[in-house]
Structures are given as C-alpha cells and as structure tokens.
Amino acid sequence: MKAVQFESLGKPTDVLQLVDIAIPEPAPGEIRIKVTKANIIPADIMFIQGMYGIRPQIPQIGGFEGTGAIDACGEGVDMPVGSGVIFTALGCWAEYVCVAANSIIPKPPTMSDDVACQAFVNPLTAYGMLIEADLEEGDWLMLTAAASAFSKFVIQIAASRGINVIGTVRSDDQKQALLDLGAAAIINEKTENIYKAVKAATGGAMVGAAFDAVGGELGDKVLNALQPGGKLLVYGLLSLQPIPLNSGLLIFKNLTVKGFWLTTWFTGLSGDERRSIVPKILGMLTEQSLRADVEAHYSLDEIHKAIEHMESPGRKGKILLNIS
C-alpha cells in the first residue's frame, strides 16, 4: 500500500516521503480501515518535528485523523465490512490503517467524507474548551489564530450560545468571513493595538476567557486583555515561543492559565459524557449548523504541496488528502 512516512524528525517537506509497504493485518480487537480521506492539522506538523505530546516511533506514518470504511476485522471483532467510520490514529496518511475497534465512530450516512475526515479533533476540541471556559450568554471570549478551522468551529458554537467572540488574524482579508460566521469583532494583530481594540469592542469589560494557539508575544497581549478572574486556555504554540508570564498580572487580576490537550480531556470524561457529546457534534456537522470548510484536496504523492498549502498564510479552509 501507499503511505506517507518519515524516518527522521524535521520539517515535513524535508522528511516526508511516499513509500510502498505491506498492508497491515488487524490484531485481536482491531479493525482495518480502507482510508478514503485524511485531514492535515497543526498537530500533524508538530508530531513530525518531534514537538508534540507523543513521540513518533521511527519509521512513522503521518496523520492523526481520517475517514474510511471497515475492510477487515481482527479476532473477537464482529463489525460489518464496508461500514463508514470516523477515526483518529497514528498513521492515517496511508491507504490502510488498523485501529482498536472500540475507538471508532460510525459515520452518519449523509455525512460527506470531506466533513467526516475532520469531524473529530477540531470540533471536539472546540466543544471541550468551551466547556472548560465556562462562559455564559453575553460573556466575551478571545481567540488567537481566529481564521483556523478550529477557531471557526469555536465561533459558530459560541455564537449559537450568545457568547461574544473577538479574534485575532494577520490579514484584513480574513476579517469579513469571520464576522459573517458570527464573530463580534476581529483584530488585525499586525496593525492594531490588541488591548485598545478589545477594550473598545467590549465597552471596557475586556474578555472573560481566551483560547491561545500562538504563544509568545501574542499570548502575552491576550493575557493583558483578560478581565479580573479571567482564564487563558493554551492549546497550541504556533510561534514556538513560550508566553512570558507577568507574575504581577496573574496575582493582582487573579488570572488562570491552563493547558488543554484533547486526548487528556476526552479520556477524563465518563463514558456517559463521551456518549452524549460526540453525537451532538456529529449532529451539528451533519445538519450543517456547524460548517466545516475545505479549501483544497491533494493526493498522497502530492504531500509536500499539501503541507506547503496548509502552512500558507491567508488560507480559508482545510487542506485534505484524497487517499482512495
């Protein structure tokens, strides 16, 4: 089978290569999935560089999230071959992948593969972080990297709950689409004073919570935009620079800074909570009350072009891999 693999850590366009390897056999308790489409997310890029929360086992196939159909079942598993599934696993950028049978999500029959291959990580992270933020109708939330797929999900869910969202972007061209999606205000971090812009948008109230994907200097500016008792949830580090925390600011404004990783949060839920949340998200995506935008598709042998497009500034939708 064809797969996108790396044998050393580094920049994806330097280390990723298309290989032809044996089709894997499902172990007891596993199913084999014939992958149709896979997502490309920032976590994939960090993982390939050895900068993620789990380490690659070299040689390693890339990709964390995809969709496809059950192709074979291992011992002890009785699932209908051909059934559509949504899954997360190590090694999604391949024609076939084996995963634990109890880890997959059945794909709704009316959901397209374009939506299904991005239906887990970003939507569930958005939903979970809003739970952690504990905001109410009328409250203010701030997002860095507001034009990302994740932030678009947050904007839509938050707006449906009456939560006001302020986002930062790096280009004025990105503003209107996010306002149309439901954001209350969008700030160009390169040309506008973030503190003054947030103060103006909120009428001086500032924001009760913020989700930061960038870190570094921007993360520091976001901290300053929090109201007393505010909360900063950190889920990414696109700048590759830590946030310079001002101890006085944390103390006198009683601020909370907390990390968020979907894997840790999701496994900490009870079975009933997981069974309740996932159908809600899939329902919103299927009904299109939660939109999942796509900008381009690439084949596995175009992986370098796909990565370059994914990392390009001004992108307005997801970059997906057509696998079979």
C-alpha positions as CSV (number, residue, x, y, z in Angstrom):
1,M,0.0,0.0,0.0
2,K,1.0,3.6,-0.4
3,A,1.8,5.6,2.7
4,V,3.4,8.9,3.7
5,Q,6.2,8.1,6.1
6,F,9.2,9.8,7.8
7,E,12.4,8.2,9.1
8,S,13.8,11.2,10.9
9,L,12.3,14.2,12.7
10,G,12.3,17.5,11.0
11,K,10.5,19.9,8.7
12,P,7.7,17.9,7.0
13,T,8.6,18.9,3.5
14,D,12.2,17.7,4.1
15,V,11.5,14.4,5.8
16,L,8.1,13.1,4.5
17,Q,8.3,10.5,1.7
18,L,5.8,8.4,-0.2
19,V,6.6,4.7,0.3
20,D,5.1,1.4,-0.7
21,I,4.7,-1.0,2.2
22,A,2.8,-4.1,3.2
23,I,-0.9,-3.8,4.1
24,P,-1.2,-4.2,7.9
25,E,-3.2,-7.1,9.4
26,P,-5.6,-6.3,12.3
27,A,-4.7,-7.7,15.6
28,P,-7.3,-9.1,18.0
29,G,-9.7,-6.4,19.0
30,E,-8.8,-4.3,15.9
31,I,-10.3,-3.4,12.6
32,R,-8.6,-2.5,9.4
33,I,-9.9,0.6,7.7
34,K,-9.5,1.4,4.0
35,V,-8.9,5.1,4.3
36,T,-10.7,7.4,1.8
37,K,-9.7,10.9,3.1
38,A,-7.5,12.3,5.8
39,N,-7.1,15.7,7.4
40,I,-3.9,17.8,7.9
41,I,-3.9,19.6,11.2
42,P,-1.2,21.6,13.1
43,A,-0.7,18.6,15.5
44,D,0.5,16.5,12.5
45,I,3.2,19.1,11.7
46,M,4.4,19.3,15.4
47,F,4.4,15.5,15.6
48,I,6.7,15.1,12.6
49,Q,9.1,17.6,14.1
50,G,9.1,15.8,17.5
51,M,7.4,18.7,19.2
52,Y,4.1,17.0,20.1
53,G,2.8,15.4,23.3
54,I,3.6,11.9,22.0
55,R,6.8,10.8,20.2
56,P,6.9,9.1,16.8
57,Q,8.1,5.5,16.6
58,I,10.6,5.8,13.6
59,P,9.8,4.9,10.8
60,Q,6.4,6.5,11.3
61,I,3.5,7.1,9.0
62,G,2.0,10.6,9.4
63,G,-1.5,11.8,10.1
64,F,-3.9,11.7,13.1
65,E,-7.4,11.9,11.7
66,G,-9.3,10.4,8.8
67,T,-12.4,8.6,7.5
68,G,-12.9,5.4,5.5
69,A,-14.6,2.0,5.6
70,I,-14.1,-1.1,7.6
71,D,-12.1,-3.5,5.4
72,A,-11.3,-6.4,7.8
73,C,-11.9,-7.4,11.4
74,G,-9.4,-8.9,13.8
75,E,-10.2,-11.8,16.2
76,G,-13.0,-11.0,18.6
77,V,-14.5,-8.2,16.4
78,D,-17.7,-8.5,14.5
79,M,-18.4,-5.3,12.6
80,P,-20.0,-5.0,9.1
81,V,-17.3,-4.8,6.4
82,G,-17.9,-1.7,4.3
83,S,-19.3,0.4,7.1
84,G,-18.2,4.0,7.1
85,V,-16.2,5.2,10.1
86,I,-14.6,8.3,11.6
87,F,-11.3,7.7,13.4
88,T,-8.2,9.1,15.0
89,A,-5.0,7.0,15.0
90,L,-1.3,7.2,14.3
91,G,-0.7,6.7,10.6
92,C,-3.8,8.0,8.8
93,W,-1.8,9.1,5.8
94,A,-2.0,5.6,4.3
95,E,-4.3,3.5,2.2
96,Y,-5.0,1.2,5.1
97,V,-4.7,1.6,8.9
98,C,-5.5,-0.7,11.8
99,V,-7.2,0.7,14.9
100,A,-8.9,-0.5,18.0
101,A,-12.5,-1.5,17.2
102,N,-13.8,0.3,20.2
103,S,-12.2,3.6,19.3
104,I,-14.0,4.4,16.0
105,I,-17.1,6.5,15.5
106,P,-19.7,5.3,12.9
107,K,-20.0,7.8,10.1
108,P,-23.5,9.2,9.7
109,P,-24.8,8.0,6.3
110,T,-25.5,11.6,5.0
111,M,-22.1,13.0,6.1
112,S,-19.6,13.5,3.3
113,D,-16.0,12.3,3.5
114,D,-14.8,15.9,3.4
115,V,-16.6,16.6,6.6
116,A,-16.1,13.2,8.2
117,C,-12.3,13.3,8.0
118,Q,-12.3,16.5,10.1
119,A,-15.2,15.7,12.3
120,F,-13.3,14.7,15.5
121,V,-10.2,16.7,16.6
122,N,-11.2,20.3,15.9
123,P,-14.9,20.2,16.6
124,L,-14.5,18.2,19.8
125,T,-11.6,20.4,21.0
126,A,-13.8,23.5,20.3
127,Y,-16.7,21.9,22.3
128,G,-14.5,20.8,25.1
129,M,-12.6,24.1,25.5
130,L,-15.9,26.0,25.6
131,I,-17.0,23.7,28.5
132,E,-13.7,24.4,30.3
133,A,-14.1,28.2,29.7
134,D,-17.5,28.1,31.5
135,L,-18.8,31.2,29.8
136,E,-22.4,32.3,29.8
137,E,-24.6,34.2,27.3
138,G,-23.3,37.8,26.9
139,D,-19.8,36.9,28.0
140,W,-16.7,37.7,25.9
141,L,-14.2,35.1,24.5
142,M,-11.0,35.9,22.7
143,L,-9.3,33.6,20.1
144,T,-5.8,33.9,18.5
145,A,-5.4,32.4,15.0
146,A,-9.1,33.1,14.5
147,A,-9.1,32.1,10.9
148,S,-8.1,28.5,11.7
149,A,-10.5,25.6,11.2
150,F,-10.6,25.1,15.0
151,S,-11.4,28.8,15.7
152,K,-14.2,28.7,13.1
153,F,-15.8,25.9,15.0
154,V,-15.5,27.8,18.2
155,I,-17.0,31.0,16.7
156,Q,-20.0,29.0,15.4
157,I,-20.7,27.2,18.6
158,A,-20.1,30.2,20.8
159,A,-22.3,32.5,18.7
160,S,-25.1,29.9,18.9
161,R,-24.9,30.3,22.7
162,G,-24.9,34.1,22.7
163,I,-21.2,34.3,23.6
164,N,-19.4,37.2,22.0
165,V,-16.2,36.3,20.2
166,I,-13.2,38.5,19.5
167,G,-10.5,37.0,17.2
168,T,-7.0,38.0,16.0
169,V,-5.9,37.5,12.4
170,R,-2.8,38.6,10.4
171,S,-4.6,40.0,7.4
172,D,-7.6,42.3,6.9
173,D,-8.7,40.0,4.1
174,Q,-9.7,37.4,6.8
175,K,-11.9,39.6,8.8
176,Q,-15.3,39.7,7.0
177,A,-15.7,35.9,6.6
178,L,-15.2,35.5,10.4
179,L,-17.7,38.3,11.1
180,D,-20.2,36.7,8.8
181,L,-19.6,33.4,10.7
182,G,-20.7,35.0,13.9
183,A,-17.7,36.7,15.5
184,A,-18.4,40.0,17.2
185,A,-15.1,41.6,16.4
186,I,-11.9,40.7,14.5
187,I,-8.5,42.4,15.2
188,N,-5.5,42.5,12.8
189,E,-2.7,41.7,15.3
190,K,-0.1,43.2,13.0
191,T,-1.7,46.7,12.6
192,E,-4.0,47.2,15.6
193,N,-3.3,47.6,19.3
194,I,-4.9,44.5,20.8
195,Y,-5.6,45.9,24.3
196,K,-7.3,49.1,22.9
197,A,-9.3,47.1,20.3
198,V,-10.6,44.7,22.9
199,K,-11.4,47.5,25.3
200,A,-13.4,49.3,22.6
201,A,-15.2,46.1,21.4
202,T,-16.2,45.1,24.9
203,G,-17.1,48.6,26.2
204,G,-14.3,48.3,28.7
205,A,-15.3,45.0,30.1
206,M,-12.4,43.0,28.5
207,V,-12.7,39.2,27.9
208,G,-13.6,36.5,30.4
209,A,-11.6,33.8,28.7
210,A,-9.2,33.4,25.8
211,F,-8.0,30.4,23.7
212,D,-4.4,30.8,22.5
213,A,-2.8,28.8,19.8
214,V,0.2,31.0,19.2
215,G,2.1,31.8,22.4
216,G,5.0,34.2,22.6
217,E,4.4,37.9,22.4
218,L,0.8,37.5,21.2
219,G,-0.1,35.2,24.1
220,D,1.2,37.9,26.5
221,K,-1.0,40.5,24.8
222,V,-4.0,38.2,25.2
223,L,-3.3,37.9,28.9
224,N,-3.4,41.6,29.2
225,A,-6.9,41.6,27.6
226,L,-8.4,39.4,30.2
227,Q,-10.7,40.8,32.8
228,P,-10.1,40.1,36.6
229,G,-10.7,36.4,37.3
230,G,-10.2,35.6,33.6
231,K,-8.9,32.4,32.2
232,L,-6.4,31.7,29.4
233,L,-6.6,28.2,27.9
234,V,-3.4,27.3,25.9
235,Y,-3.8,24.7,23.2
236,G,-1.0,25.4,20.7
237,L,2.4,27.1,20.2
238,L,2.5,28.2,16.6
239,S,5.1,30.8,17.3
240,L,7.3,28.1,19.0
241,Q,7.9,30.7,21.8
242,P,6.6,30.4,25.4
243,I,4.3,33.0,26.8
244,P,6.2,35.5,29.0
245,L,4.0,35.4,32.1
246,N,3.8,38.5,34.2
247,S,3.5,37.3,37.8
248,G,2.1,40.6,39.0
249,L,-0.6,40.5,36.4
250,L,-1.5,36.9,37.3
251,I,-1.6,37.8,41.0
252,F,-3.5,41.1,41.0
253,K,-6.0,40.2,38.4
254,N,-6.4,36.6,39.8
255,L,-5.9,35.1,36.3
256,T,-5.8,31.4,35.5
257,V,-3.5,29.9,32.8
258,K,-4.3,26.3,31.9
259,G,-3.3,23.9,29.1
260,F,-5.7,21.9,27.0
261,W,-5.0,18.7,25.1
262,L,-8.0,16.9,23.7
263,T,-6.6,13.4,24.5
264,T,-6.2,14.1,28.2
265,W,-9.5,15.9,28.4
266,F,-11.5,13.3,26.5
267,T,-10.1,10.3,28.4
268,G,-11.0,12.1,31.6
269,L,-14.7,12.2,30.7
270,S,-17.1,9.5,31.9
271,G,-18.5,7.0,29.4
272,D,-21.9,8.7,29.6
273,E,-20.3,12.1,28.9
274,R,-18.5,10.9,25.8
275,R,-21.6,9.1,24.5
276,S,-23.5,12.4,25.0
277,I,-21.0,14.9,23.5
278,V,-19.9,13.0,20.3
279,P,-23.5,12.6,18.8
280,K,-24.2,16.3,19.5
281,I,-21.1,17.3,17.4
282,L,-21.8,14.9,14.6
283,G,-25.4,16.1,14.5
284,M,-24.4,19.7,14.2
285,L,-21.9,18.8,11.4
286,T,-24.5,16.6,9.6
287,E,-27.2,19.3,9.8
288,Q,-24.6,21.9,8.7
289,S,-25.4,24.1,11.7
290,L,-21.7,23.7,12.2
291,R,-19.8,24.3,8.9
292,A,-16.5,22.5,8.0
293,D,-14.8,24.5,5.2
294,V,-12.4,22.9,2.7
295,E,-10.0,24.8,0.5
296,A,-8.2,22.1,-1.4
297,H,-7.6,18.4,-1.9
298,Y,-4.3,16.6,-2.7
299,S,-3.3,13.0,-3.4
300,L,-0.7,11.2,-1.2
301,D,2.0,11.7,-3.8
302,E,1.4,15.5,-3.5
303,I,2.0,15.6,0.2
304,H,4.7,18.3,0.0
305,K,2.4,20.6,-2.0
306,A,-0.4,19.8,0.5
307,I,1.8,20.7,3.5
308,E,3.0,23.9,1.9
309,H,-0.6,24.9,1.2
310,M,-1.6,24.1,4.7
311,E,1.1,26.3,6.2
312,S,0.5,29.2,3.8
313,P,-0.8,32.5,5.2
314,G,-4.4,33.6,4.4
315,R,-5.8,30.1,3.9
316,K,-9.6,30.0,4.3
317,G,-10.3,26.3,4.6
318,K,-8.9,22.8,5.4
319,I,-6.4,21.0,3.3
320,L,-7.4,17.3,2.8
321,L,-5.7,14.3,1.4
322,N,-7.6,12.1,-1.1
323,I,-6.4,8.6,-0.4
324,S,-8.7,6.2,-2.2
